[in-house]
Amino acid sequence: MKSSRKRLVGLVVSNKMDKTAVVRVDRLVRHRRYGKVLKRTKKYKAHDEENACQVGDLVQIVESRPLSREKRWVVEETLERASGIEELEAAA
């Protein structure tokens, strides 16, 4: 993908849709007047072509052209797999 596109890192909170993952991105901002550090959260719908994302995965998403009414991001790579998934696959 082009290097001028925005990239965000977040946690997959839902993968119930086909080829779509909901990614929660947390950021810290400082209050303008009082200086307190506040945690702000936003959820993005990201395209996941192979349905590879699982709930709890840490993923990097990159902005893209509009793919649907709410989808403007694509899952670029999985940075860290969810911890409980490997244990469940090994037991099966």
Secondary structure by P-SEA (a helix, b strand, c coil): ccccbbbbbbbbcccccccbbbbbbbbbbccccccbbbbbbbbbbbbbccccccccccbbbbbccccccccccccccccccccaaaaaaaac
